[in-house]
Every structure is written in structure tokens, then in C-alpha cells.
Amino acid sequence: MSIRSIPTRLTFSSASLAVALSLASSLGADTITLSNGDLIDDCTIIDETLAEITYKEGGRGKARSVDSSEVYRVEFERGPHALDDASAAVTAGDPDLAIDVLETYLEGHLSGADVEKRFDWGPAVANFRLIGLYNDTGNLGGILDSAKRLIDKFPDSRYVPMAHMAKAEVMFEMGDEAGANKALDVFAKLIESARLSRRWELECDLNRILFNRENQGAARRDELEKLKRSAGSEFPGVASRAALGIGQSFLNDAKLKENDASLISKARDVFEAVIDDPLSDRDVLGGAHAGVGECLFVSYASEKRTELLDEAIEHFMRVVVVYTDSAGTVAQSMFLAGLSYKLRGKEGDQDRMKKLFGRLLSRYPDSEWASQARSQFR
């Protein structure tokens, strides 16, 4: 049997979304990991809703429940065959097959077909995983459609808050700023009516800052710093995302001021603090490594020191190899690593660039970074 791990926290900074689809050793029962680190193991999960997760200890006896806001992760020992088949496809390196399997499973459920109805939570989980798979393949339209479907068809699922975040952030990534903010307004009403965790209120507030293209420079950083302090240690994921936004703001200002060295230094300090923070999430760590890499890359434009490219490549490749959860960040890192190889010009660097750009064009053909990579071949 496989265990299907579903992280409850899903952020979309830089169009990022991470959904684990992995095979793990059998524990013999479902496991609920709480935000404080406690485990509810040797249980059978009956249902998951916005309000609570219902389970039976040892798979028998009286049903118990735990507040969804207190849950960090759920690991299912048994579930619909489609979820196992999708996990196997991802492990085999075929995310497109995994998408086909889950889309077929969902289509059957929504059409009223019998799709292992004893697992009531299965369809919502499958839909949630599709959001992650479409992100992994750089398909923003797929993310948006899957998020809308989860919100519409599974309105009481505990994955709905993450679907709202996906919808808003992908709309912003696609250039629909007004639509993204309207999506946040809808989510804010749900937060209030369903009395969701304060975490989601903070996530909404953070994205309102990040979605405001007119609010840049010191004013943006002040708002992000205030939100970071408000999130504090209670919501470290939100705090680290706010910190990442502060670093990106410093870097953007540096570019506007002819690669101002003092601003680049401030940006790098913020990114490195995020990397050193043990509470930073994987998607944020990927963004921070990409940020340090870009600081070094931009510095090279002014200083022309090859060792800056050496270090930049290390950070970009760490994103490409380790922090693969964010399609947008990975695509950018592939392009900038390839360009760094080209500028460095050591033996074998031209081939390394071509290999990276080939992977970029294959995995993220519709991204802006793929378009820039094509221009390098002209």
C-alpha cells in the first residue's frame, strides 16, 4: 500500500504550488499530523471538510473530529485506485499520465458514476492534486480551471481555501489584476462567513500587497514588514513569504537604479535570512535561492567577476534540482543559469546552456523564460 501525503499549506507566491504525490512506506493506517507536531495515528479518516476532519481511532468505535485549522498534514493509507495510479505515474516521471488518470476519475465522479464511493474524500483530494500537477507542468490554465472546479463542486472541502489562493494568484500571473483582487474579495467573504483561521486573512492581505503593481519601493516594503510582524511565529509561512517579497522589492529597486550595489546587498541579506530560517517553506526557499542567484547575476553585470557567476549558478541549479515545486521559479532559474553559463564561457558551458534551455523549452514551452531562451538560439 502507498501513503498519499497531502500538505495543508499551499502557497502560490511566484505562481507556485506544491502538492506532494509520492510513494512512501506503509504505516498500516491513516495519520493526521497537527500543526503543533502531534500525531493522530492508527486511525481511519472518514471525511474532510472546511470545519473538521472526522476519523475513527483504530478504524473502529466512535467517530471523533479535529478542527481543520489545527491540521498540518494528512496521510492516507488506503484510497481510490486513481490516486495510487497517479502517484505511480508521477514517480515514473509521467505527470501528463497522472493528470489524465485524475481527470478521468473526477469526470466519472461528477457524472454520477461509481468511483469507489466509500472514500468520500477522494474526489476533492484528486482535484486538489490536479492543481499541483498543472503547476508542476507550468499549465496556468489547468491550475485555474481546477481551482474553479474545486471551489464550485466541493465547496465544503478543507482544500477550498488553497483553491481560492490558487485562483487569485494564477489570475494575477496571467495579467488579470482586477480579476485576481475580485477573487480575493470572494475569498475574504468566505473567511468571515466560515470563520476560517486568521492565517487565511493574513494570506489575503499579503496578496493584496503583492498584487498592487502601483505600490512599489519603500512603501511596499513597509506594508510587507508590518504584515510579517503581524504573522510572527504563529504563522511562519506567511511571515517568510512577506520577507521574500521584501527581498524582491529591494532587488527590483536596484535594477531601476542601474544595479545599485547597496540595494542589491540589502536584497541578498533578506534572501539569505529566509534561507537560514528553519521555518521557511520549500516554495519560499526556492524563491530565496533564486533571489540570491539573481543578486549575484545582476552584480556581475557591473563588476564582471566570474566568481559571481559561479555562485549564481549554484543557487539557480539548487532551485532546478531541489526546489522543483514552483514552475515559475524553476523556469526562471533554468533560463538565468543557462545565461550564466553562456556569460562565464568556461569549457563545456555552451553545452550546459543548450541542455538547460532544451529542458526549459520542453517542460515550460509557453513561459516567458522559454521565449527568452529561444531568442538566444537566433
C-alpha positions in Angstrom: 0.0 0.0 0.0 1.1 3.6 -0.5 0.6 6.6 1.7 -0.6 9.7 -0.1 0.7 12.8 1.7 -1.3 16.0 1.4 0.2 19.1 2.8 -2.5 21.5 4.0 -0.4 24.7 3.4 -0.3 25.6 -0.2 1.0 29.0 -1.2 1.3 30.4 -4.7 4.0 33.0 -4.5 5.6 33.4 -7.9 2.8 31.2 -9.2 4.0 28.5 -7.1 2.1 25.5 -5.8 3.4 22.3 -4.2 1.3 19.2 -3.9 3.2 16.0 -2.8 2.4 13.0 -5.0 4.9 10.4 -3.6 5.1 6.8 -2.6 6.1 6.1 1.0 6.4 3.1 3.3 3.2 1.7 4.7 2.2 2.7 8.2 -0.9 0.4 8.2 -3.4 3.2 8.9 -4.1 6.9 8.2 -2.2 9.5 10.0 -3.1 13.1 10.9 -0.2 15.5 11.7 -1.2 18.6 13.7 0.3 22.0 13.3 1.9 21.6 16.8 3.7 18.4 15.7 1.4 16.0 17.5 0.2 12.9 15.6 -3.1 11.1 15.5 -2.0 7.8 14.0 -3.6 4.4 13.7 -6.8 6.0 12.5 -9.2 5.8 9.6 -10.3 9.1 8.1 -14.0 9.3 7.3 -14.4 12.8 5.9 -12.6 16.1 5.5 -14.5 19.4 5.5 -13.8 23.1 5.9 -14.6 22.8 9.6 -13.1 19.5 10.6 -11.6 16.1 9.8 -13.7 13.1 11.1 -11.9 9.9 11.9 -12.1 6.7 13.9 -9.3 5.5 16.1 -8.1 2.1 15.0 -10.7 2.2 12.3 -13.5 1.4 14.7 -15.5 2.7 17.5 -16.9 6.2 17.9 -16.2 8.8 15.3 -14.0 11.7 16.5 -13.1 15.0 14.9 -10.3 17.6 14.9 -10.5 21.2 13.7 -9.2 21.5 10.2 -7.3 24.7 11.1 -5.2 22.6 13.5 -4.1 20.1 10.9 -0.8 20.4 9.0 -0.8 17.1 7.0 -3.0 14.1 6.3 -1.5 10.8 5.2 -3.9 8.3 3.7 -3.0 4.6 3.8 -5.9 3.5 1.6 -7.9 5.3 -1.0 -9.2 5.3 -4.6 -7.1 3.4 -7.1 -6.9 6.5 -9.2 -4.8 8.2 -6.6 -2.3 5.3 -6.4 -2.1 5.2 -10.2 -1.5 8.9 -10.4 1.3 8.6 -7.7 2.9 5.8 -9.7 2.8 7.8 -12.9 4.5 10.8 -11.2 7.1 8.5 -9.7 7.8 7.1 -13.2 8.3 10.7 -14.5 5.0 11.0 -16.4 2.9 13.8 -14.9 0.8 14.0 -18.0 -0.4 10.4 -17.4 -1.1 11.3 -13.8 -3.2 14.3 -15.0 -5.2 12.0 -17.4 -5.9 9.5 -14.6 -7.2 12.0 -12.2 -9.2 13.9 -14.7 -10.9 10.7 -15.8 -11.6 9.8 -12.2 -13.1 13.2 -11.5 -15.2 13.1 -14.7 -16.6 9.8 -13.5 -17.5 11.1 -10.1 -19.1 14.3 -11.4 -21.2 12.4 -13.9 -22.6 10.2 -11.2 -20.6 7.0 -11.9 -19.5 4.7 -9.1 -15.9 5.8 -8.3 -15.2 4.0 -5.1 -17.8 6.0 -3.1 -16.6 4.6 0.2 -13.8 7.2 0.0 -15.9 10.3 0.3 -12.8 12.5 0.5 -11.3 11.0 -2.7 -12.6 13.4 -5.5 -11.7 16.6 -3.6 -8.2 15.3 -3.0 -7.9 14.3 -6.6 -9.0 17.8 -7.7 -6.5 19.4 -5.3 -3.7 17.2 -6.6 -4.5 18.2 -10.1 -3.8 21.9 -9.2 -0.3 20.8 -8.1 0.3 18.7 -11.2 -0.8 21.5 -13.5 1.6 23.8 -11.6 4.4 21.3 -12.0 3.9 21.3 -15.7 3.6 25.0 -16.0 0.0 24.9 -17.1 -1.6 28.1 -15.7 -4.9 27.5 -17.4 -5.1 24.0 -15.9 -4.4 25.4 -12.4 -7.2 28.0 -12.9 -9.7 25.5 -14.2 -9.0 23.0 -11.5 -9.2 25.7 -8.7 -12.5 26.9 -10.0 -13.9 23.4 -10.2 -12.8 22.6 -6.6 -14.5 25.7 -5.3 -17.7 25.1 -7.3 -18.0 21.3 -6.9 -16.5 20.7 -3.5 -17.4 23.9 -1.6 -17.1 22.2 1.9 -13.7 20.6 1.2 -10.9 21.7 3.5 -8.8 22.3 0.3 -11.1 25.2 -0.8 -9.0 27.9 0.9 -6.0 26.8 -1.1 -8.0 26.7 -4.3 -9.1 30.3 -3.7 -5.5 31.3 -3.3 -4.5 29.4 -6.4 -7.3 31.0 -8.4 -6.3 34.6 -7.3 -2.6 34.1 -7.8 -2.8 32.5 -11.1 -5.1 35.2 -12.4 -2.6 37.8 -11.3 0.2 35.8 -13.0 -1.9 35.7 -16.2 -2.2 39.5 -16.1 -5.7 39.9 -14.7 -5.0 42.1 -11.7 -8.6 43.2 -11.3 -9.9 39.6 -11.5 -7.3 38.5 -9.0 -8.3 41.1 -6.5 -12.0 40.2 -7.1 -11.1 36.6 -6.3 -9.5 37.7 -3.1 -12.7 39.6 -2.2 -14.8 36.5 -2.7 -12.3 34.5 -0.5 -12.4 37.2 2.2 -16.1 36.8 2.5 -15.7 33.0 2.9 -13.1 33.5 5.6 -15.5 35.7 7.5 -18.6 33.6 7.0 -16.9 30.2 7.7 -14.8 31.7 10.5 -11.6 30.3 8.9 -8.2 30.6 10.6 -6.6 34.0 10.8 -3.8 32.6 8.6 -6.1 32.9 5.6 -6.9 36.5 6.4 -3.1 37.2 6.5 -2.6 35.3 3.2 -5.3 37.5 1.6 -3.7 40.7 3.0 -0.3 39.6 1.7 -1.5 39.0 -1.8 -3.3 42.3 -1.8 0.1 44.0 -1.2 1.8 41.8 -3.8 -1.0 42.3 -6.4 -0.7 46.1 -6.2 1.7 47.0 -9.1 1.5 50.7 -8.3 2.7 50.2 -4.7 6.4 49.7 -5.0 9.7 50.7 -3.3 9.8 51.7 0.4 6.0 51.9 0.7 5.6 48.3 -0.3 8.4 47.1 1.9 6.8 49.0 4.9 3.5 47.2 4.4 5.2 43.8 4.0 7.3 44.3 7.1 4.1 45.2 9.1 2.4 42.1 7.8 5.4 40.0 8.6 5.4 41.2 12.2 1.7 40.5 12.4 2.1 36.9 11.2 5.1 36.4 13.5 5.9 32.9 14.8 2.2 31.9 14.9 2.1 31.8 11.1 5.8 31.5 10.0 4.8 30.5 6.4 3.1 33.9 5.9 5.9 35.7 7.5 8.6 34.1 5.3 6.5 34.9 2.2 6.3 38.5 3.3 10.1 38.5 3.8 10.6 37.1 0.3 8.5 40.0 -1.0 10.7 42.5 0.8 13.8 41.0 -0.8 12.3 41.0 -4.2 11.3 44.7 -3.7 14.9 45.7 -2.9 16.1 43.8 -6.0 13.6 45.4 -8.3 14.6 48.9 -7.0 18.3 48.0 -7.5 17.6 47.2 -11.2 15.8 50.5 -11.6 18.8 52.4 -10.2 21.4 50.9 -12.5 22.1 47.9 -10.3 22.6 49.9 -7.2 25.1 47.9 -5.1 23.7 48.9 -1.7 20.1 47.8 -2.6 21.4 44.5 -4.1 23.2 43.9 -0.8 20.0 44.5 1.2 18.1 42.2 -1.1 20.7 39.5 -0.7 20.7 39.9 3.1 16.9 39.3 3.2 17.0 36.3 0.9 19.8 34.7 2.9 17.9 35.3 6.2 14.9 33.4 4.6 17.2 30.6 3.6 18.7 30.4 7.1 15.2 30.4 8.8 14.3 26.8 9.7 10.6 27.7 9.5 10.7 28.7 5.8 8.6 26.6 3.5 10.0 24.8 0.4 8.4 27.2 -2.1 9.8 30.2 -0.2 13.2 28.6 0.0 13.2 28.1 -3.8 12.3 31.7 -4.3 15.0 32.9 -1.9 17.7 30.8 -3.6 16.6 32.2 -6.9 16.7 35.7 -5.4 20.3 35.3 -4.2 21.3 33.9 -7.6 19.7 36.9 -9.3 21.5 39.3 -7.0 24.8 37.7 -8.0 23.9 37.7 -11.6 22.9 41.4 -11.6 26.2 42.2 -9.7 28.2 40.5 -12.4 26.7 43.0 -15.0 28.5 45.8 -13.1 31.6 44.0 -11.7 32.4 41.4 -14.4 33.8 39.0 -11.8 33.5 35.4 -13.0 33.2 34.1 -9.4 29.9 35.9 -9.1 28.5 33.7 -12.0 30.0 30.6 -10.3 28.0 31.3 -7.2 24.9 32.4 -9.0 24.8 29.1 -11.0 25.0 27.2 -7.7 21.9 28.9 -6.4 19.9 28.7 -9.7 20.7 25.0 -10.1 19.7 24.3 -6.5 16.2 25.6 -7.5 16.2 23.5 -10.6 17.3 20.3 -8.9 16.0 20.6 -5.3 13.2 23.2 -5.1 11.1 22.0 -8.1 7.7 22.9 -6.6 7.3 26.2 -8.3 7.1 26.1 -12.0 7.6 29.9 -12.4 10.7 30.0 -10.2 12.2 26.8 -11.8 11.7 28.2 -15.3 13.3 31.5 -14.4 16.2 29.7 -12.7 16.8 27.5 -15.7 17.0 30.5 -18.0 19.3 32.5 -15.8 21.5 29.5 -15.1 21.8 28.9 -18.8 22.6 32.6 -19.5 25.2 32.5 -16.7 26.9 29.5 -18.4 26.9 31.5 -21.6 28.5 34.6 -20.0 31.0 32.6 -18.0 32.3 30.8 -21.1 34.3 28.0 -19.5 34.9 24.7 -21.3 31.6 22.9 -21.6 29.5 25.9 -20.6 28.0 26.3 -24.1 26.7 22.7 -24.0 25.4 23.2 -20.4 23.5 26.2 -21.6 22.0 24.3 -24.5 21.0 21.4 -22.3 19.3 23.7 -19.8 17.5 25.6 -22.5 16.4 22.4 -24.1 14.8 21.3 -20.8 13.2 24.7 -20.3 11.6 24.6 -23.8 10.4 21.0 -23.2 9.0 21.5 -19.7 7.7 25.1 -19.9 7.3 25.9 -23.6 4.7 28.6 -23.0 6.6 30.5 -20.3 8.2 33.9 -20.8 11.5 32.3 -19.9 11.1 29.8 -22.8 10.5 32.7 -25.1 13.7 34.4 -24.0 15.6 31.1 -24.3 14.5 30.8 -27.9 15.9 34.3 -28.6 19.3 33.1 -27.5 19.3 30.5 -30.3 18.6 33.0 -33.0 
